[in-house]
Amino acid sequence: MARDIRSIVARTRFAGAALVTLASLVLTVAPGVALGQVVRSGAGTDAASIVTARDLFRLDLGGGTVAGANGSFGGVRREINWDGVPAALAAPNNLPFNFFNVNSPRGVVFATPGTGVQVSAATTDGSGQPADFGNINPAYTATFAPFSAQRLFTAIGSNIVDVSFFLPGTTTPALTRGFGAVFSDVDLAGSTSLQFFGLGNALLGTFFVPALQGSETFSFLGVSFADAIVSRVRITSGNAALAAGLNDGGGVDLVVMDDFIYGEPGALSTVPEPATLWLFATGLLVLGIRKYGRASAA
């Protein structure tokens, strides 16, 4: 009996030590996950209402205030405000998914379950198209407003846009340490969100954009991590896609986007993802316990 008790105690100590080692391993290789995230958000009736949250997020990522070529700030942050998109690629035409990795290489490629993505027309285009996606529905000119005049951004045929990161100007996948966006007309809490994914499509977190009842309002949400661990961001804008005859209100929350701000896309890390480490270490733990048990029984 005494021998059995000593054997159980020894196995328990072994398992406890292994779990401590496993926890230390994950904390060491994935500090961005273990230490959490920094979230900046705000909402208001005018553009000035969200400037503080936007500027704090800029500081979190770094890069200063002087823009370089292709929306680069100090080589550590990128921004997209859509206003440099040529009229020929604005509404009613769709924007190529890879425009901001080929035409203006900033390391992002878009995707959507819908039929495309679109940048709104500007009054300076000379196309005669109304601003603020009035080409889709004339009511939208009084629903949405630009944060940085004049263009806005939306998916077509869906309310979802995926943003994947690449080394700018290449097809090499990359990672970023944070992403934020400006939204117009988020009315309902929980309708609009940013979902962050790491390598292996591992979900890093879902964060909701602050809401404010009214038309032509502004919201901002930005999330930064301690390290570059984000490979993709899924943006859900409102609870319905823009469409002719579909107006905002009565439970329908239509939302569009403006400025994107994100960390400079960098090369993929060779460090394994936390989920992989857990599987690997758990397997070692099980094998170790079995081996120890056999040795104790001998």
PAZA-113199 format. One record per residue (C-alpha): residue number from 1; residue in three letters; x, y, z. Coordinates in Angstrom, 3 decimals, always signed. Layout:
# residues N
[NUM, 'ALA', [X, Y, Z]],
...
# end
This chain:
# residues 298
[1, 'MET', [+0.000, +0.000, +0.000]],
[2, 'ALA', [+2.783, +2.460, +0.962]],
[3, 'ARG', [+4.545, +1.768, -2.316]],
[4, 'ASP', [+1.328, +2.471, -4.278]],
[5, 'ILE', [+0.835, +5.785, -2.454]],
[6, 'ARG', [+4.421, +6.829, -3.152]],
[7, 'SER', [+3.938, +5.927, -6.812]],
[8, 'ILE', [+0.762, +8.030, -7.096]],
[9, 'VAL', [+2.452, +11.016, -5.402]],
[10, 'ALA', [+5.423, +10.750, -7.735]],
[11, 'ARG', [+3.195, +10.619, -10.817]],
[12, 'THR', [+1.213, +13.644, -9.619]],
[13, 'ARG', [+4.409, +15.625, -9.122]],
[14, 'PHE', [+5.578, +14.631, -12.596]],
[15, 'ALA', [+2.304, +15.737, -14.183]],
[16, 'GLY', [+2.307, +19.023, -12.265]],
[17, 'ALA', [+5.857, +19.799, -13.298]],
[18, 'ALA', [+5.048, +18.987, -16.907]],
[19, 'LEU', [+2.029, +21.309, -16.883]],
[20, 'VAL', [+4.121, +24.151, -15.417]],
[21, 'THR', [+6.707, +23.591, -18.138]],
[22, 'LEU', [+3.975, +23.584, -20.790]],
[23, 'ALA', [+2.476, +26.849, -19.488]],
[24, 'SER', [+5.917, +28.470, -19.434]],
[25, 'LEU', [+6.537, +27.352, -22.997]],
[26, 'VAL', [+3.316, +28.932, -24.295]],
[27, 'LEU', [+3.945, +32.167, -22.379]],
[28, 'THR', [+7.453, +32.351, -23.829]],
[29, 'VAL', [+6.606, +31.847, -27.488]],
[30, 'ALA', [+3.248, +33.599, -27.626]],
[31, 'PRO', [+3.434, +36.741, -25.486]],
[32, 'GLY', [+0.882, +38.504, -27.701]],
[33, 'VAL', [-1.712, +35.878, -26.860]],
[34, 'ALA', [-0.727, +35.403, -23.228]],
[35, 'LEU', [-0.501, +39.086, -22.360]],
[36, 'GLY', [-3.721, +40.126, -24.103]],
[37, 'GLN', [-4.403, +43.035, -26.408]],
[38, 'VAL', [-4.708, +46.812, -26.319]],
[39, 'VAL', [-8.126, +47.961, -27.543]],
[40, 'ARG', [-8.930, +51.528, -28.610]],
[41, 'SER', [-12.498, +52.504, -29.453]],
[42, 'GLY', [-14.869, +55.420, -29.637]],
[43, 'ALA', [-18.082, +56.683, -31.211]],
[44, 'GLY', [-19.691, +60.047, -31.792]],
[45, 'THR', [-21.842, +62.249, -33.959]],
[46, 'ASP', [-18.928, +63.898, -35.747]],
[47, 'ALA', [-15.480, +62.954, -36.972]],
[48, 'ALA', [-13.787, +64.776, -34.092]],
[49, 'SER', [-15.466, +62.389, -31.641]],
[50, 'ILE', [-13.226, +59.473, -32.610]],
[51, 'VAL', [-9.935, +61.288, -33.268]],
[52, 'THR', [-8.573, +60.600, -29.777]],
[53, 'ALA', [-9.175, +56.840, -30.056]],
[54, 'ARG', [-7.728, +56.814, -33.569]],
[55, 'ASP', [-4.609, +58.724, -32.494]],
[56, 'LEU', [-4.021, +56.476, -29.470]],
[57, 'PHE', [-4.152, +53.460, -31.771]],
[58, 'ARG', [-1.641, +55.115, -34.064]],
[59, 'LEU', [+0.667, +55.573, -31.078]],
[60, 'ASP', [+0.220, +51.925, -30.129]],
[61, 'LEU', [+1.489, +50.861, -33.546]],
[62, 'GLY', [+4.109, +53.601, -33.903]],
[63, 'GLY', [+5.357, +55.310, -37.041]],
[64, 'GLY', [+4.768, +58.983, -36.307]],
[65, 'THR', [+2.597, +61.342, -38.322]],
[66, 'VAL', [+4.507, +61.810, -41.585]],
[67, 'ALA', [+3.220, +59.616, -44.398]],
[68, 'GLY', [+5.626, +58.079, -46.859]],
[69, 'ALA', [+4.962, +56.288, -50.126]],
[70, 'ASN', [+2.012, +53.880, -50.262]],
[71, 'GLY', [+0.599, +54.909, -46.893]],
[72, 'SER', [+3.722, +53.941, -44.944]],
[73, 'PHE', [+4.501, +55.629, -41.624]],
[74, 'GLY', [+8.067, +55.068, -40.521]],
[75, 'GLY', [+8.070, +51.555, -41.943]],
[76, 'VAL', [+6.012, +50.307, -38.970]],
[77, 'ARG', [+2.446, +51.364, -39.809]],
[78, 'ARG', [+0.278, +51.561, -42.937]],
[79, 'GLU', [-2.924, +53.461, -43.603]],
[80, 'ILE', [-5.598, +53.414, -46.310]],
[81, 'ASN', [-8.081, +56.284, -46.633]],
[82, 'TRP', [-9.454, +55.299, -50.084]],
[83, 'ASP', [-9.261, +58.857, -51.411]],
[84, 'GLY', [-6.414, +58.090, -53.791]],
[85, 'VAL', [-8.430, +55.448, -55.643]],
[86, 'PRO', [-8.920, +56.655, -59.237]],
[87, 'ALA', [-12.414, +57.491, -60.447]],
[88, 'ALA', [-12.310, +54.606, -62.939]],
[89, 'LEU', [-12.080, +52.134, -60.033]],
[90, 'ALA', [-14.673, +53.838, -57.830]],
[91, 'ALA', [-18.472, +53.457, -57.811]],
[92, 'PRO', [-20.290, +52.180, -59.722]],
[93, 'ASN', [-17.245, +50.037, -60.568]],
[94, 'ASN', [-15.798, +47.490, -58.152]],
[95, 'LEU', [-12.302, +47.836, -56.716]],
[96, 'PRO', [-9.870, +45.006, -57.581]],
[97, 'PHE', [-9.301, +42.874, -54.485]],
[98, 'ASN', [-5.522, +43.279, -54.781]],
[99, 'PHE', [-5.458, +47.021, -55.560]],
[100, 'PHE', [-3.632, +47.781, -52.305]],
[101, 'ASN', [-0.991, +45.177, -52.953]],
[102, 'VAL', [-0.419, +45.766, -56.677]],
[103, 'ASN', [-1.503, +49.243, -57.815]],
[104, 'SER', [-0.657, +50.827, -54.468]],
[105, 'PRO', [+1.331, +48.138, -52.642]],
[106, 'ARG', [+0.412, +48.304, -48.950]],
[107, 'GLY', [+0.353, +44.597, -48.147]],
[108, 'VAL', [-3.383, +43.864, -48.016]],
[109, 'VAL', [-5.687, +41.811, -50.233]],
[110, 'PHE', [-9.460, +41.759, -49.787]],
[111, 'ALA', [-12.034, +38.993, -50.104]],
[112, 'THR', [-15.767, +38.733, -49.479]],
[113, 'PRO', [-18.549, +36.156, -49.709]],
[114, 'GLY', [-20.326, +38.761, -51.842]],
[115, 'THR', [-19.655, +39.812, -55.420]],
[116, 'GLY', [-16.928, +42.365, -54.804]],
[117, 'VAL', [-15.802, +45.435, -52.889]],
[118, 'GLN', [-16.462, +49.028, -53.829]],
[119, 'VAL', [-15.165, +52.509, -53.052]],
[120, 'SER', [-17.760, +55.273, -53.150]],
[121, 'ALA', [-17.723, +57.980, -55.791]],
[122, 'ALA', [-16.480, +61.506, -55.087]],
[123, 'THR', [-18.065, +64.709, -56.316]],
[124, 'THR', [-14.743, +65.493, -58.038]],
[125, 'ASP', [-14.811, +62.321, -60.173]],
[126, 'GLY', [-16.729, +63.881, -63.028]],
[127, 'SER', [-18.717, +60.655, -63.356]],
[128, 'GLY', [-22.001, +62.107, -62.160]],
[129, 'GLN', [-22.277, +59.337, -59.577]],
[130, 'PRO', [-23.581, +60.376, -56.139]],
[131, 'ALA', [-21.275, +60.161, -53.129]],
[132, 'ASP', [-21.706, +57.897, -50.072]],
[133, 'PHE', [-22.963, +54.939, -52.152]],
[134, 'GLY', [-25.963, +56.854, -53.441]],
[135, 'ASN', [-25.400, +54.882, -56.645]],
[136, 'ILE', [-26.736, +51.806, -54.793]],
[137, 'ASN', [-29.557, +53.577, -52.958]],
[138, 'PRO', [-30.185, +57.360, -53.024]],
[139, 'ALA', [-31.130, +57.234, -49.314]],
[140, 'TYR', [-27.548, +56.352, -48.417]],
[141, 'THR', [-26.336, +59.910, -49.056]],
[142, 'ALA', [-28.113, +60.858, -45.804]],
[143, 'THR', [-27.153, +57.623, -43.980]],
[144, 'PHE', [-23.353, +57.557, -44.272]],
[145, 'ALA', [-20.634, +60.186, -43.993]],
[146, 'PRO', [-16.877, +60.021, -44.693]],
[147, 'PHE', [-14.332, +60.443, -41.901]],
[148, 'SER', [-11.670, +61.524, -44.391]],
[149, 'ALA', [-13.425, +63.048, -47.378]],
[150, 'GLN', [-14.721, +61.845, -49.679]],
[151, 'ARG', [-14.541, +58.130, -50.347]],
[152, 'LEU', [-15.946, +55.249, -48.282]],
[153, 'PHE', [-15.550, +51.465, -48.598]],
[154, 'THR', [-17.976, +48.521, -48.547]],
[155, 'ALA', [-18.510, +44.953, -49.657]],
[156, 'ILE', [-21.083, +44.370, -52.396]],
[157, 'GLY', [-23.628, +41.603, -51.891]],
[158, 'SER', [-22.389, +40.935, -48.354]],
[159, 'ASN', [-21.604, +42.699, -45.085]],
[160, 'ILE', [-18.301, +40.824, -44.656]],
[161, 'VAL', [-14.804, +41.735, -45.841]],
[162, 'ASP', [-11.695, +39.660, -45.146]],
[163, 'VAL', [-8.361, +41.483, -45.047]],
[164, 'SER', [-5.313, +39.239, -45.567]],
[165, 'PHE', [-1.757, +40.484, -45.132]],
[166, 'PHE', [+1.224, +40.086, -47.454]],
[167, 'LEU', [+4.702, +41.506, -47.732]],
[168, 'PRO', [+3.812, +44.664, -49.701]],
[169, 'GLY', [+3.939, +44.152, -53.443]],
[170, 'THR', [+4.421, +40.369, -53.192]],
[171, 'THR', [+2.345, +37.220, -52.844]],
[172, 'THR', [+4.243, +36.212, -49.692]],
[173, 'PRO', [+1.886, +35.913, -46.693]],
[174, 'ALA', [+2.725, +38.188, -43.781]],
[175, 'LEU', [+1.726, +39.026, -40.218]],
[176, 'THR', [+0.750, +42.301, -38.588]],
[177, 'ARG', [+0.557, +43.303, -34.927]],
[178, 'GLY', [-2.654, +45.284, -35.127]],
[179, 'PHE', [-5.558, +46.542, -37.191]],
[180, 'GLY', [-8.153, +49.282, -36.800]],
[181, 'ALA', [-10.906, +50.845, -38.887]],
[182, 'VAL', [-13.317, +53.756, -38.989]],
[183, 'PHE', [-17.002, +52.953, -39.510]],
[184, 'SER', [-19.998, +55.095, -40.434]],
[185, 'ASP', [-23.496, +54.571, -38.985]],
[186, 'VAL', [-23.114, +51.720, -36.489]],
[187, 'ASP', [-26.546, +51.818, -34.807]],
[188, 'LEU', [-26.884, +48.459, -33.044]],
[189, 'ALA', [-24.554, +47.048, -30.393]],
[190, 'GLY', [-23.014, +43.774, -31.539]],
[191, 'SER', [-23.769, +44.279, -35.232]],
[192, 'THR', [-20.252, +45.280, -36.291]],
[193, 'SER', [-17.031, +43.536, -35.354]],
[194, 'LEU', [-13.395, +42.753, -36.065]],
[195, 'GLN', [-12.259, +39.129, -35.848]],
[196, 'PHE', [-8.515, +38.469, -35.729]],
[197, 'PHE', [-6.924, +35.262, -36.995]],
[198, 'GLY', [-3.368, +33.974, -36.702]],
[199, 'LEU', [-1.418, +31.278, -38.494]],
[200, 'GLY', [-3.407, +28.146, -39.169]],
[201, 'ASN', [-6.578, +30.248, -39.107]],
[202, 'ALA', [-6.514, +30.258, -35.285]],
[203, 'LEU', [-9.014, +32.741, -33.848]],
[204, 'LEU', [-7.219, +35.325, -31.714]],
[205, 'GLY', [-10.316, +37.236, -30.651]],
[206, 'THR', [-13.548, +38.948, -31.656]],
[207, 'PHE', [-14.045, +42.620, -30.799]],
[208, 'PHE', [-17.187, +44.695, -31.255]],
[209, 'VAL', [-17.358, +48.219, -32.658]],
[210, 'PRO', [-19.108, +50.771, -30.400]],
[211, 'ALA', [-22.587, +51.770, -31.577]],
[212, 'LEU', [-24.467, +55.062, -31.534]],
[213, 'GLN', [-28.033, +55.604, -32.707]],
[214, 'GLY', [-28.461, +58.074, -35.546]],
[215, 'SER', [-27.401, +58.680, -39.130]],
[216, 'GLU', [-23.975, +59.745, -40.415]],
[217, 'THR', [-22.332, +58.832, -37.098]],
[218, 'PHE', [-18.742, +57.659, -36.638]],
[219, 'SER', [-17.182, +54.729, -34.785]],
[220, 'PHE', [-13.605, +53.532, -34.428]],
[221, 'LEU', [-12.127, +50.247, -33.240]],
[222, 'GLY', [-8.460, +49.293, -33.211]],
[223, 'VAL', [-6.769, +46.291, -31.590]],
[224, 'SER', [-3.010, +45.842, -31.227]],
[225, 'PHE', [-1.020, +42.847, -29.999]],
[226, 'ALA', [+2.401, +42.672, -28.388]],
[227, 'ASP', [+3.803, +40.857, -31.425]],
[228, 'ALA', [+2.968, +40.434, -35.099]],
[229, 'ILE', [+0.629, +37.428, -34.908]],
[230, 'VAL', [-2.313, +38.484, -37.129]],
[231, 'SER', [-2.563, +36.965, -40.615]],
[232, 'ARG', [-6.168, +37.949, -41.398]],
[233, 'VAL', [-8.934, +40.203, -40.122]],
[234, 'ARG', [-12.619, +39.591, -40.823]],
[235, 'ILE', [-14.732, +42.748, -40.770]],
[236, 'THR', [-18.470, +42.383, -40.263]],
[237, 'SER', [-20.196, +45.683, -41.032]],
[238, 'GLY', [-23.747, +45.843, -39.704]],
[239, 'ASN', [-26.297, +43.062, -40.108]],
[240, 'ALA', [-27.156, +43.412, -43.800]],
[241, 'ALA', [-25.564, +44.229, -47.140]],
[242, 'LEU', [-26.218, +47.507, -48.946]],
[243, 'ALA', [-28.933, +47.073, -51.565]],
[244, 'ALA', [-31.368, +49.056, -53.672]],
[245, 'GLY', [-34.570, +49.559, -51.719]],
[246, 'LEU', [-33.030, +48.482, -48.392]],
[247, 'ASN', [-32.885, +51.376, -45.934]],
[248, 'ASP', [-31.189, +51.678, -42.573]],
[249, 'GLY', [-33.425, +51.398, -39.499]],
[250, 'GLY', [-36.180, +49.210, -38.077]],
[251, 'GLY', [-33.724, +46.521, -36.995]],
[252, 'VAL', [-31.641, +46.807, -40.173]],
[253, 'ASP', [-28.194, +48.218, -39.402]],
[254, 'LEU', [-26.303, +49.209, -42.543]],
[255, 'VAL', [-22.657, +50.135, -41.972]],
[256, 'VAL', [-19.787, +51.180, -44.241]],
[257, 'MET', [-16.071, +51.693, -43.621]],
[258, 'ASP', [-13.548, +54.454, -43.976]],
[259, 'ASP', [-9.879, +54.608, -42.925]],
[260, 'PHE', [-7.899, +51.398, -42.274]],
[261, 'ILE', [-4.852, +51.534, -39.970]],
[262, 'TYR', [-2.577, +48.535, -39.409]],
[263, 'GLY', [+0.924, +47.489, -38.447]],
[264, 'GLU', [+3.472, +47.022, -41.211]],
[265, 'PRO', [+3.035, +43.483, -42.610]],
[266, 'GLY', [+6.154, +41.469, -41.784]],
[267, 'ALA', [+7.630, +38.062, -42.513]],
[268, 'LEU', [+6.020, +35.014, -40.934]],
[269, 'SER', [+7.594, +33.828, -37.688]],
[270, 'THR', [+9.122, +30.370, -37.517]],
[271, 'VAL', [+7.805, +29.959, -33.940]],
[272, 'PRO', [+4.961, +27.385, -33.783]],
[273, 'GLU', [+1.446, +28.586, -33.072]],
[274, 'PRO', [+0.225, +28.164, -29.455]],
[275, 'ALA', [-2.369, +25.569, -30.479]],
[276, 'THR', [+0.355, +23.473, -32.089]],
[277, 'LEU', [+2.501, +23.777, -28.985]],
[278, 'TRP', [-0.334, +22.623, -26.741]],
[279, 'LEU', [-0.912, +19.534, -28.888]],
[280, 'PHE', [+2.792, +18.739, -29.038]],
[281, 'ALA', [+3.429, +19.295, -25.331]],
[282, 'THR', [+0.273, +17.434, -24.283]],
[283, 'GLY', [+1.418, +14.455, -26.325]],
[284, 'LEU', [+4.802, +14.525, -24.610]],
[285, 'LEU', [+3.077, +14.763, -21.243]],
[286, 'VAL', [+0.943, +11.683, -21.910]],
[287, 'LEU', [+3.908, +9.690, -23.190]],
[288, 'GLY', [+5.972, +10.723, -20.173]],
[289, 'ILE', [+3.302, +9.685, -17.695]],
[290, 'ARG', [+2.889, +6.301, -19.394]],
[291, 'LYS', [+6.637, +5.727, -19.420]],
[292, 'TYR', [+6.934, +6.761, -15.788]],
[293, 'GLY', [+4.061, +4.492, -14.829]],
[294, 'ARG', [+5.668, +1.506, -16.489]],
[295, 'ALA', [+8.968, +2.236, -14.771]],
[296, 'SER', [+7.297, +2.535, -11.372]],
[297, 'ALA', [+5.447, -0.722, -11.802]],
[298, 'ALA', [+8.611, -2.604, -12.703]],
# end
